Amino acid sequence: MTIVAHDVGSVGGMERVLAELAVGLQARGHEVTVIARKCVLPAGCGVTFHRVRGPSRPLIVAHPWFMLFGTLALRRRRRGVVQATGAIVLGHVDVIAVHYCHQVGPVNPSSASLPFKLHAIAARRLKRATERMCYRPQGADAFVCVSEGVAEEVRAYFPALAGRVHTIYNGVDTDVFAPGVRERDARELRAQLGIGAQAPVAAFVGSEWARKGLAEVISALALTSDWELLIAGSGERERYQELADSLGVGARVHFLGVTSDVQLVYQAADAFVLPTSYETFSLVSFEAAASGLPVLATSVNGVRELIEDGRNGFLIGRDPQEIAARLAQLAAEPALRAAMGRAARESALRFSWEQMVLRHAELYARLRAPAAAPADR
């Protein structure tokens, strides 16, 4: 089979999902080819990689560039069932994996610079246009969405596809993301950051900080007296550091930058906080839950399927006072925090990589079945 994507296996939730899918399918006996700009996979995994050379930025250049040259590469290199990651190639493919429906989504943050806003508007229009071009019955036999919320969005905006829309949830590596697997490294990280052994620590992981609610988390931190905050991901660090300093919590906010070792961030934390305005699956919430952390997140796609309010975390809004109240409750009740962490781990186990790969393999088998039927008679 062939997987087509911009990037596979590099830093980022979707990229990690694609890497696990490619390696998992190869391990199940599929001969997997990846066509992408970048592909980072374990050595010796057996996956064949064909690079599409070209720019990765700006998106308004990179996206059409890949659509043209990725399509040409696919025509030369395709084998077996073809799965494209979104609206990125021309012509018919067997499966389009929908990680994000660009017909919906949040408005660009008002704090962004004018050039950034203009590029974001142009990029969004471009993505919407290519979706309308590719998301048609003749575009693919199946459209696989990463959560039921995304599937509902695709059915709403592309009603002609309703009978071809499937939901296969992303998976999480429940062996890598597990409680207590790197306790020594976590203690060392906390010590390096000057965090006391008994201080409760909240983790925030992701980019697009305005959408994901980092300002609200920092504001909530100012309403608590004890919590520290770890921030992993890319964003306007200076702006958010200034906010933290202005609220008197600059010393309790720790920016870790973009890291491929996000597992360590969860291990060093006692809770995970994500008051995001929109998600498609929120892989980081599932990773945090698998790591045994109570999850405090808004009721967005993916999170709704994971969090039972009050049992394995809290469904929160974006109000800093509400976030602070929940953090204070967890700080005051260590037994509740531990019980929620165990329940979160239990819930995450239902979303394993193995289940995700198996569901995809079953779908590919169904798609191949009609073509194989005449030869069987």
TIVEX-707262 format. One line per 3 residues: their letters; for each residue y, x, z of N, C-alpha, C. Coordinates in steps of 0.2 Angstrom, whole numbers. Layout:
<gutors>
A	Y/X/Z/Y/X/Z/Y/X/Z; ...
</gutors>
This chain:
<gutors>
MTI	-6/4/0/0/0/0/6/4/0; 12/1/-1/18/5/-2/24/2/2; 27/6/7/32/4/11/39/7/8
VAH	44/3/7/50/5/4/55/4/9; 59/9/11/64/8/16/70/13/15; 75/12/18/80/18/18/78/24/22
DVG	76/23/28/74/28/33/68/26/37; 63/30/38/57/29/42/57/34/47; 56/32/53/54/37/59/60/40/62
SVG	66/40/60/71/43/63/74/39/69; 79/41/72/82/38/77/84/31/75; 82/26/79/84/19/78/78/14/78
GME	79/8/81/74/4/82/70/2/76; 73/0/71/69/-2/64/66/4/62; 69/10/62/65/16/59/59/17/63
RVL	59/16/70/53/18/74/48/13/72; 50/6/71/45/1/69/41/3/63; 45/5/58/42/6/51/37/12/52
AEL	39/17/56/35/23/57/28/21/60; 28/17/65/22/14/68/18/10/63; 22/6/59/18/2/54/14/6/49
AVG	18/11/47/15/16/42/9/20/44; 10/23/50/4/27/53/-1/22/56; 0/16/58/-5/12/60/-9/9/55
LQA	-6/7/49/-10/5/43/-14/11/40; -11/17/40/-15/22/38/-22/23/42; -21/23/49/-26/24/53/-32/18/52
RGH	-29/12/50/-34/7/49/-38/7/42; -36/12/38/-40/13/32/-36/12/26; -30/10/27/-25/9/21/-22/15/18
EVT	-22/16/12/-18/22/9/-11/20/9; -7/23/13/0/21/13/5/26/10; 9/24/6/14/28/3/21/25/5
VIA	25/30/7/32/28/9/37/30/4; 42/26/2/47/28/-3/54/27/1; 57/32/3/63/32/7/67/38/6
RKC	73/37/9/78/43/9/75/48/14; 73/46/20/71/50/25/65/48/28; 60/52/30/54/50/33/51/55/38
VLP	51/53/44/49/57/50/43/54/53; 37/57/51/31/55/54/27/61/57; 22/59/61/18/64/64/14/68/59
AGC	14/75/60/10/79/55/3/77/55; 0/77/49/-7/76/48/-9/68/48; -4/64/48/-5/57/49/-8/54/42
GVT	-7/57/37/-10/55/30/-6/51/26; 0/49/28/4/45/24/8/49/19; 8/47/13/11/50/7/19/48/7
FHR	23/53/6/30/52/6/33/54/0; 37/49/-3/41/51/-9/49/50/-8; 53/55/-8/60/55/-6/64/52/-12
VRG	69/48/-10/74/45/-14/80/49/-12; 82/54/-16/88/58/-14/94/54/-16; 99/55/-11/105/51/-12/109/51/-5
PSR	115/48/-5/119/48/1/117/43/5; 118/44/12/117/39/17/123/35/19; 129/38/18/135/35/19/140/37/14
PLI	145/32/13/146/26/16/142/21/13; 140/15/17/135/10/15/137/7/8; 143/6/7/145/3/1/143/7/-5
VAH	142/14/-4/140/18/-10/132/19/-9; 130/20/-3/123/22/-2/118/16/-3; 120/10/-2/116/4/-3/114/3/-10
PWF	120/2/-15/118/1/-22/115/7/-25; 116/13/-22/113/20/-25/105/19/-24; 103/17/-18/96/17/-16/93/11/-20
MLF	97/6/-21/94/0/-24/92/2/-31; 96/6/-35/95/8/-41/89/14/-41; 90/19/-38/85/24/-38/79/23/-34
GTL	79/19/-29/73/17/-25/69/12/-30; 72/8/-34/68/4/-39/65/8/-44; 68/13/-46/65/18/-51/59/21/-48
ALR	60/24/-42/55/27/-39/49/23/-37; 50/16/-36/45/11/-34/41/10/-41; 44/10/-46/41/9/-53/36/14/-54
RRR	38/20/-52/33/26/-54/28/27/-48; 29/25/-42/25/27/-37/21/22/-33; 23/16/-35/20/10/-31/12/10/-32
RGV	9/8/-27/2/7/-27/0/1/-21; -4/-3/-23/-6/-8/-19/-1/-13/-17; -1/-16/-11/4/-21/-9/10/-17/-8
VQA	16/-20/-10/22/-17/-9/26/-21/-4; 29/-18/1/33/-21/6/40/-17/6; 45/-21/5/52/-18/5/55/-20/11
TGA	60/-16/14/63/-17/20/70/-20/19; 70/-27/18/76/-30/16/77/-30/9; 84/-32/7/85/-33/0/88/-26/-3
IVL	83/-21/-4/85/-14/-6/82/-12/-12; 78/-16/-16/75/-14/-22/76/-21/-27; 76/-19/-33/76/-25/-38/69/-26/-41
GHV	68/-32/-43/62/-35/-46/57/-37/-40; 51/-40/-42/47/-43/-38/43/-38/-33; 42/-39/-27/38/-36/-22/33/-41/-19
DVI	28/-38/-15/24/-43/-12/27/-46/-6; 30/-41/-2/33/-43/5/40/-40/5; 44/-44/8/51/-42/10/51/-43/18
AVH	52/-37/22/52/-37/29/60/-39/31; 61/-44/34/68/-46/36/69/-44/43; 72/-38/44/74/-36/51/81/-39/53
YCH	85/-41/48/91/-44/50/94/-48/44; 96/-54/46/98/-59/40/106/-58/40; 109/-55/35/116/-53/35/120/-59/33
QVG	117/-65/32/121/-71/31/124/-73/38; 121/-71/43/124/-73/50/125/-66/53; 127/-66/60/129/-60/63/136/-60/66
PVN	137/-55/70/144/-55/74/149/-53/69; 155/-55/72/162/-53/68/163/-46/70; 166/-42/66/168/-35/67/173/-35/73
PSS	172/-30/77/176/-29/83/183/-28/82; 188/-32/85/195/-31/84/198/-24/85; 194/-20/89/197/-14/91/196/-9/86
ASL	192/-10/81/190/-5/76/197/-3/72; 197/3/69/202/5/65/202/1/58; 208/1/55/209/-3/49/204/-1/43
PFK	203/6/42/198/8/37/191/6/39; 189/6/45/183/4/48/182/-3/46; 187/-7/48/186/-15/47/185/-16/39
LHA	189/-13/35/189/-14/28/182/-12/25; 179/-7/28/173/-5/25/167/-9/28; 168/-12/34/163/-16/37/163/-23/33
IAA	169/-25/31/169/-32/28/166/-31/21; 168/-25/17/165/-24/11/157/-23/11; 155/-20/16/148/-19/17/144/-25/19
RRL	147/-29/23/144/-36/24/143/-40/18; 149/-40/14/149/-44/8/143/-41/3; 143/-35/3/138/-32/-2/131/-34/1
KRA	129/-33/7/123/-35/10/121/-42/9; 126/-47/10/125/-54/8/123/-55/1; 127/-52/-3/126/-53/-10/119/-50/-13
TER	117/-45/-10/110/-42/-12/105/-46/-9; 106/-49/-3/101/-54/0/100/-60/-5; 106/-63/-7/106/-69/-11/102/-67/-18
MCY	103/-61/-20/99/-59/-26/92/-58/-25; 90/-55/-20/83/-54/-19/79/-59/-15; 82/-63/-11/79/-68/-7/78/-74/-11
RPQ	73/-74/-15/72/-80/-20/64/-80/-20; 62/-86/-22/54/-87/-23/51/-81/-27; 55/-80/-33/52/-75/-37/53/-67/-35
GAD	57/-67/-29/58/-60/-26/52/-57/-23; 49/-61/-19/43/-59/-15/38/-65/-14; 32/-63/-12/27/-68/-10/28/-70/-3
AFV	30/-66/1/31/-67/8/37/-64/11; 40/-67/15/46/-64/19/44/-64/26; 43/-58/29/41/-57/36/47/-56/40
CVS	48/-60/45/54/-59/50/51/-57/56; 56/-53/60/54/-49/66/54/-54/72; 57/-60/72/57/-64/77/57/-71/74
EGV	56/-76/78/56/-83/76/63/-85/75; 68/-82/79/75/-83/77/77/-81/71; 75/-75/68/77/-73/62/74/-77/56
AEE	68/-79/58/64/-84/53/68/-90/52; 71/-93/57/75/-99/57/81/-98/53; 84/-92/54/90/-91/50/88/-90/43
VRA	83/-87/41/81/-86/34/80/-93/31; 76/-97/34/75/-104/32/81/-108/31; 86/-107/36/92/-111/35/96/-109/29
YFP	97/-102/28/101/-100/23/98/-100/16; 91/-99/16/87/-99/10/81/-104/10; 83/-111/10/78/-116/11/72/-116/5
ALA	74/-113/0/68/-112/-5/63/-108/-3; 64/-104/2/59/-99/4/55/-101/10; 56/-107/12/53/-110/19/46/-109/19
GRV	42/-110/14/35/-110/14/32/-103/13; 37/-98/12/35/-91/12/37/-87/18; 40/-90/23/43/-86/28/38/-86/34
HTI	37/-80/36/32/-78/42/35/-75/47; 33/-75/53/35/-71/59/30/-67/61; 32/-60/61/27/-55/64/32/-51/69
YNG	31/-52/75/35/-48/80/34/-41/80; 40/-37/81/39/-30/81/35/-28/87; 33/-22/87/29/-20/93/32/-15/97
VDT	29/-13/103/32/-8/107/26/-4/109; 27/3/110/22/7/112/21/7/119; 16/3/121/15/2/129/12/8/132
DVF	10/13/128/7/19/132/13/24/133; 17/25/128/23/29/129/28/26/134; 29/20/133/34/16/137/30/13/143
APG	29/16/148/25/14/154/28/16/160; 27/13/166/30/15/172/27/22/174; 32/26/177/30/32/180/27/38/176
VRE	27/37/170/24/42/166/28/49/166; 34/49/167/38/55/167/43/55/173; 40/54/179/44/54/185/47/61/187
RDA	44/66/186/47/73/187/53/74/182; 52/72/176/58/73/171/64/68/173; 62/62/175/67/58/177/71/60/183
REL	68/63/188/71/65/194/76/71/192; 74/75/187/78/81/185/84/78/181; 83/73/177/89/71/174/94/68/178
RAQ	92/64/183/96/61/188/100/67/192; 96/72/194/99/77/198/105/81/193; 103/82/187/108/85/182/114/81/182
LGI	113/75/182/119/70/181/123/69/188; 120/72/193/123/71/200/122/64/203; 117/61/201/115/54/204/110/55/210
GAQ	112/52/215/108/53/221/101/50/220; 96/52/224/89/50/223/89/42/225; 93/39/229/92/32/231/97/28/228
APV	102/31/224/106/26/220/103/22/215; 104/16/214/101/12/209/105/13/202; 101/14/197/103/16/190/102/10/185
AAF	107/8/181/106/4/176/106/8/169; 102/5/165/102/9/158/105/4/153; 109/7/148/111/3/142/109/7/136
VGS	106/5/131/103/8/126/105/5/119; 109/8/115/110/5/108/117/8/106; 118/6/99/125/8/96/129/1/96
EWA	134/1/92/138/-5/91/140/-8/98; 143/-4/101/144/-5/109/148/-12/110; 153/-13/105/157/-19/106/152/-26/106
RKG	148/-26/101/143/-31/100/138/-32/106; 136/-26/108/131/-26/113/133/-27/120; 140/-27/121/143/-28/128/144/-23/132
LAE	145/-17/130/146/-11/135/152/-12/139; 157/-14/136/164/-15/140/162/-20/146; 158/-25/145/157/-30/150/152/-27/155
VIS	148/-22/153/144/-19/158/148/-14/163; 152/-10/159/157/-6/163/161/-10/168; 164/-15/166/168/-20/170/164/-22/176
ALA	157/-24/175/153/-26/180/152/-21/185; 151/-15/182/150/-9/187/156/-8/192; 162/-10/190/167/-9/194/167/-14/200
LTS	163/-19/199/163/-25/204/157/-23/209; 153/-18/208/148/-16/212/150/-9/216; 147/-8/221/148/-2/225/143/4/224
DWE	138/2/221/132/7/221/129/9/215; 129/5/210/126/6/204/129/12/199; 124/16/196/126/21/191/124/18/185
LLI	127/20/179/125/18/172/124/24/168; 118/23/164/116/28/159/117/25/152; 121/28/148/122/25/141/119/30/136
AGS	114/27/132/111/31/127/113/27/120; 116/31/115/117/28/109/124/31/106; 126/29/101/133/31/98/138/26/98
GER	144/28/99/150/23/99/156/27/101; 161/23/102/168/26/104/168/29/111; 165/34/112/164/37/119/171/37/123
ERY	176/40/119/183/41/123/186/35/125; 185/30/121/188/23/123/184/20/129; 178/21/129/174/18/135/175/22/141
QEL	175/28/140/177/33/146/183/31/149; 188/30/145/195/28/147/195/21/151; 191/17/148/190/10/152/187/11/159
ADS	181/15/159/178/17/165/183/20/170; 187/25/168/191/29/172/197/24/175; 199/19/170/204/15/172/202/10/178
LGV	195/8/178/192/4/183/190/8/189; 191/14/189/189/18/195/181/20/195; 177/19/190/170/20/190/168/26/185
GAR	173/30/183/172/35/178/166/40/180; 166/41/186/161/46/189/154/43/189; 154/36/189/147/33/189/144/31/182
VHF	148/33/177/146/31/170/144/38/166; 138/38/164/135/44/161/133/43/154; 137/46/149/136/46/142/130/51/140
LGV	125/49/137/119/53/135/119/55/128; 123/51/124/123/52/117/117/49/113; 116/50/107/111/48/103/105/53/105
TSD	99/50/107/93/53/109/87/50/106; 82/55/104/76/52/102/71/52/108; 73/54/114/69/54/120/72/48/124
VQL	72/42/121/75/36/125/70/34/130; 63/36/130/59/35/135/61/37/142; 64/43/142/67/47/148/72/43/151
VYQ	76/39/147/82/35/149/79/30/154; 74/26/151/71/21/155/68/23/161; 65/29/161/61/31/167/66/33/172
AAD	72/35/171/77/37/176/81/31/178; 80/25/176/83/19/178/79/14/182; 83/10/185/80/5/189/81/-2/186
AFV	85/-3/181/86/-10/178/89/-8/171; 88/-13/167/91/-12/160/95/-18/159; 101/-17/156/107/-22/155/109/-22/148
LPT	109/-28/145/111/-28/138/114/-35/137; 121/-36/138/124/-42/137/126/-43/130; 122/-43/125/124/-42/118/125/-49/115
SYE	129/-49/110/131/-56/107/126/-58/102; 122/-53/99/118/-55/93/112/-49/93; 106/-51/92/101/-47/91/96/-50/86
TFS	92/-46/83/86/-49/79/80/-49/82; 79/-44/86/72/-43/90/74/-40/97; 79/-35/97/80/-31/103/75/-27/105
LVS	72/-22/101/67/-18/103/68/-14/110; 74/-12/111/76/-9/117/74/-13/123; 75/-19/123/73/-24/129/66/-24/130
FEA	62/-23/124/55/-23/125/52/-16/128; 56/-11/125/54/-4/128/56/-4/135; 61/-7/137/63/-6/144/58/-10/149
AAS	56/-16/146/51/-20/150/45/-17/150; 42/-14/145/36/-10/145/36/-4/150; 42/-2/151/43/4/156/44/2/163
GLP	43/-5/164/43/-8/171/50/-9/174; 55/-10/169/62/-12/172/63/-19/171; 66/-22/176/69/-29/176/74/-29/170
VLA	74/-34/166/79/-34/160/84/-39/161; 90/-37/161/96/-42/161/99/-42/154; 98/-48/151/100/-48/144/102/-55/142
TSV	106/-56/137/108/-62/135/102/-66/131; 103/-72/130/97/-76/127/98/-76/120; 96/-70/117/96/-69/110/89/-68/107
NGV	89/-68/100/82/-67/97/78/-62/100; 72/-63/101/68/-58/104/68/-58/111; 74/-58/114/74/-58/122/72/-65/124
REL	73/-70/120/71/-77/122/63/-77/123; 60/-73/119/52/-73/119/49/-69/124; 54/-65/127/51/-60/132/53/-61/139
IED	59/-64/140/62/-64/147/61/-71/150; 58/-72/156/58/-78/159/62/-78/165; 68/-81/165/73/-80/170/71/-81/177
GRN	72/-75/181/70/-75/188/63/-72/189; 59/-72/184/52/-69/185/52/-62/183; 54/-60/177/54/-53/174/61/-50/173
GFL	66/-54/174/73/-52/173/77/-58/174; 83/-57/171/88/-62/171/91/-63/165; 92/-69/162/95/-71/156/103/-72/159
IGR	107/-68/156/114/-67/158/119/-69/153; 125/-70/154/130/-71/149/134/-64/149; 140/-65/146/144/-58/145/149/-58/150
DPQ	149/-62/155/154/-62/161/153/-56/166; 157/-51/166/156/-46/171/154/-48/178; 157/-53/180/156/-55/187/148/-58/188
EIA	146/-61/183/139/-63/183/134/-57/183; 136/-52/178/132/-46/178/132/-43/184; 138/-42/187/138/-38/194/134/-42/199
ARL	134/-49/199/131/-52/204/123/-51/204; 121/-51/198/113/-50/197/112/-43/199; 116/-38/197/115/-31/199/115/-30/207
AQL	119/-34/210/120/-33/217/114/-36/220; 111/-42/217/105/-45/220/99/-40/219; 99/-37/214/93/-32/213/94/-26/218
AAE	100/-24/219/101/-18/223/99/-20/231; 101/-26/232/100/-29/239/92/-30/241; 88/-32/235/82/-34/236/77/-29/232
PAL	75/-24/235/71/-19/231/64/-22/229; 61/-26/234/55/-30/233/55/-34/226; 61/-38/226/62/-42/220/62/-38/214
RAA	66/-32/214/67/-28/208/60/-25/206; 56/-23/211/49/-21/209/45/-26/206; 45/-32/209/41/-37/206/43/-39/199
MGR	49/-39/198/52/-41/191/50/-35/186; 50/-29/189/48/-24/184/40/-24/182; 36/-26/187/29/-27/186/28/-33/181
AAR	32/-38/182/31/-44/178/34/-43/171; 39/-39/170/42/-37/164/37/-33/160; 33/-28/163/28/-24/160/22/-29/157
ESA	20/-33/161/15/-38/159/17/-42/153; 23/-44/153/25/-48/147/26/-44/141; 28/-37/142/28/-33/136/22/-31/133
LRF	16/-31/137/10/-30/134/7/-34/129; 10/-40/128/8/-45/123/11/-43/116; 16/-38/116/19/-36/110/18/-29/108
SWE	11/-27/108/9/-20/106/10/-18/99; 10/-12/98/10/-9/91/4/-12/87; -2/-12/91/-8/-14/88/-8/-21/85
QMV	-5/-25/89/-5/-32/87/0/-33/81; 5/-29/81/10/-29/75/6/-27/68; 3/-21/69/-1/-18/63/-6/-23/61
LRH	-10/-26/65/-15/-30/64/-13/-36/60; -7/-39/62/-4/-45/59/-2/-44/52; 1/-38/51/3/-36/44/-3/-35/40
AEL	-8/-31/42/-15/-30/38/-18/-37/36; -18/-42/41/-20/-48/39/-16/-52/34; -10/-51/34/-5/-54/29/-7/-51/22
YAR	-7/-44/22/-9/-41/16/-15/-43/13; -20/-44/17/-27/-46/15/-26/-53/12; -22/-58/15/-22/-64/12/-18/-64/5
LRA	-13/-60/4/-9/-59/-2/-14/-56/-7; -18/-52/-6/-23/-49/-11/-28/-54/-13; -30/-59/-8/-36/-63/-9/-36/-67/-16
PAA	-30/-70/-18/-30/-74/-24/-32/-70/-30; -29/-64/-31/-31/-59/-36/-38/-57/-36; -41/-57/-30/-48/-55/-30/-53/-60/-31
APA	-51/-67/-31/-55/-72/-31/-59/-73/-38; -56/-72/-44/-60/-73/-50/-65/-68/-51; -64/-61/-48/-70/-56/-49/-75/-58/-44
DR	-74/-62/-39/-80/-63/-34/-84/-69/-37; -82/-73/-42/-86/-78/-44/-91/-76/-49
</gutors>
